[in-house]
Amino acid sequence: MLLGDERELVVRYAQRLRPDGLVVGTAGNLSIRVGQLVAITPSSVDYDDLVPEAICVLDLGGAVVEAELPASSEVPMHLAAYRSCGATAVVHTHAPYATALSTVVDELPPIHYMLAELGGPVKVAPYATFGSAQLAENVRRALEGRNAALLANHGTLAVGDSLGRAYDRTVLLEWLSALYFRARLLGQPRLLALEEIDRVATRLQPPARLRRAS
C-alpha cells in the first residue's frame, strides 16, 4: 500500500474532526503531500468507518494512483494549496464560528497576537461552488502570505509542514473566530497593530539549530 504511514495519519486526524466540533456528518477533508503524491480522504465516507485503505493516493495533477473509492470533491482546492505555498498538509473544515464569520467579514482582524501563527489577519476567499476550479483559485489567492483562509459561506482551510500543524492551525482559527465573535457581542474590539503581529511572528519562529563544531 502506497504511503501507508501517511494514510494512517490521515485517518487518525480525520476521526478527530467531529469530536473536536469542526465538522458535521462527512463534511471536511484532509490530505498529506509526499513528494509528487497526495494522500487524501475519500468522498462521503463516515469518519468512524474510515480505514487507511480507503484513503486515496493521487498525483499533483489529480490523477488517481491508488484508490478504492472516489477522492474528496475538494481535490482541486488541496492541489491548488500545494502548488501555491509548498505546504505538506491541508485541513479543510466547516468549523462553526469560523464559518459564521465568513458570512459577514472580509477578513478576521488582529484580535489576538496568535494570529501571527496564521500569518496575520486571515483573508476570506470569495464564495464559489464546492469542488470547483474557481473555489480552488479563490483559496489560492487568500492563502498568499498566510497559513489559513476562511471560505465565504463555506468553512476553513489551513496548511502546514505536517498534518499535526495544519490541524492545530485549524483549531486555532476556530478559537480566534469564536473570540472575535464574543468580543463583538460586547462592543467594538480593540485590535492589535500589524507591527505587533510581525513581532510575535518573529518570536514564534523556532530557534536556529546549533551547528556542531567540526
N, C-alpha and C positions, 0 to 999 in steps of 0.2 A: 504493500500500500504506500503510495507516494505521500510524503510529508506526514507521516504517521504521528510524530510528536506534536506537530503544529495542529493537526486535525483534533487531537485530544484536547489541546489547549483551547481551541475554538469552542468545543463542546462545553468545557468547564466554565468558560466565561458566559457563553450563551445561556447556560442554566442558572446564571445569577440575575439575568435581566428582569424577570418577573418578580422574584423575591425582593430585589432592590427597587421595585416600583418604577422601572424605566420603560416598560412596555406593557401592553395587554395582549392576550392571545398569542398569535405568532408574529406580531409586528417586530420590526427591528432586524438587524443583521450585523454580522461581524466578519472580519477577514484578517488574514496574515499573509504578508508577501515574503517569499524566499526566492531571491534572485529573479528569475523570469516567470515564476509560478505564484499563484494566489490560491490559498485555501479559504473558502467562503461558505457560509451557511446556506442550506438549500431553501427553496421557497415553500412556505406554508406547511412546515413540519412542527408539531408541538415540541417545545423545548424539552419536556420531560421524556420524550421518546427519542431524542437526538443521540446518535452514536457516531464515533469517528468515521465509520464507513459511509455515513450519509453526507459528510462534508464534501463539497465539490472542489476539485482542483482544476483551475483554468490557467491559461497563459495571459500575458498582459494585453493581448489583443481580444480577450474574451472567449477564445476558443476552448472547448472542453478538452481537458487532458485525461481526467479520470473522474467519473461521477456516476452514481446510481440514480440520482434524482435531478430534476431541474434546479439550477442555481438560483439564488435570490434574484428578484426582479430589479434590485438596485445595483447589479454588477456594473453598469456604466458609471455610476457615482463613485463606487470604490476604485475603479480603474482610473478615473479622472483624478482622484486624490493621489493615487500612487504616482501617476505620471507627472503631476504638478509640484508635489512637495517632497518627494523622496522618502515618505514615511514607510514603515514596515508593518503597520497595523491600522485598521479602521474600525470604528464602532459607530453604528447608526441606531438611534432610539427614537421613541415618541415620548420622552420624559415630560411629565405633565406641566410643571412650572415653566420649563424652557419652551415648550410648545405653545403654552398660553402667551408668553411674552412675544413669541414670533409673530403673533397675530396683531400686535399693537405697537411694536417698536421697530426702528431700523437698525439698531444695534443695542447690545447690552453694555451700558456705560460703565466707567470705572468706579463701581460702587464699593469695591474692596481690593486690597492690594494683591490678592491671589489671582486676580485677572491676569497678572504677569505670566502665570503658568500657561495661560491660553494664548499668549502673545499680545495681549491688550484687549480693548473693547471688542466684543465678539460681534461680527457682522451678520446680518440676516440675508441669506440668499433669497432672491425673489422666487415666488411660487412658480412651480411647473409640475406637470403630471408626474407621479412617481414612476421610476424606471426609465424616464425619457432622457434623451441626449441633452435637451435643454436644461433639465434639472442638474445633470452632471456638470454642465458648463457653468451654471449659476453657482453651484457649490465650489467648483474650482476657483472661481473669482473671489468668493467670500473667504476662502482659505488663504489667500495671498497674505503672507506675513503673520498668519495665525495658526494655532493648533486645533481650533474648533470653529464651528459655524452653527448658527441657527438656520433652519429651513422654514421659510414662511409658511404658516398654516400646515405644518407637517411634523417637524421634530428637530433632531440634533445630529451632528456628525463631529467626531473627534478623531484625531490621528496621533500616532506616537511611534517611538522607536521600538516599542514592544506592545503586545496586546494588553498587558497589565497597565502600562502607562496611558494608552488610549482609553482604556476603561476608566481609570482613575480620573482622567480629564473629563470624561462624560459625567461622572458622579459630581465632580467639582462644578461643572457648568450647571447642572441641575440645582446644586446648593446655592450658587451665586444667583441664579434666576429666582429661586424662592426668596432669597434675601432681598433682592430688588423689589419683588412683588410686595413683600411685607412692609418694606420701608415706604413704598409709595402709598400704602394704606394709611400710614401715619402722617405723611406730608411729603414735601419735596426733599429727597435725599441729598446730603452733601456728597459731592463727587471728588475723587482724588485727581490731582493733576497728572497728565500723561508722563511728565518727567519723573514722578514718583513711581509710576508703573515700570518705567525703564530702569530706575534704580533697583527696584525689587527684582526685576528680571535678571539683572547682573548678579545679585546676591543669590539667586536661586540656581545659578549655573554650578554644576559640580566642580570641585577643585581639580586643577590640572594634576595629572599623575606625576609623581616624583620620578625622575629618571635615575636609574641605577648608575652609580659611578663605574666607569669601565676599568 
